[in-house]
């Protein structure tokens, strides 16, 4: 399918036909990148996607220890105001 690059204010853009949007499943936020001279539009990644599984695997392999050699001493705020839930 061919499209034309059009002026949109001080920028330029491409109108994406409804059929292509439906087929690709794209909506809302997207990521754009240039790969091998082509503009690639993909669904925006979700921050921290997959972290739960990664943390579970780390725990299984006992690789989930804190990296800080020393744990800082609690402050007055920690002792008096903070509440763990």
LINRATA-V888585 format. One record per run of one state. SS is the DSSP state (a for helix, b for strand, c for the rest). FROM is the first residue (numbers start at 0). LEN is the number of residues. Records with the same first field share a line. If there is no record, write none. Layout:
SS: FROM-LEN / FROM-LEN
This chain:
c: 0-4 / 8-2 / 14-3 / 24-5 / 35-2 / 43-7 / 60-15 / 80-5
b: 4-4 / 10-4 / 29-6 / 37-6
a: 17-7 / 50-10 / 75-5
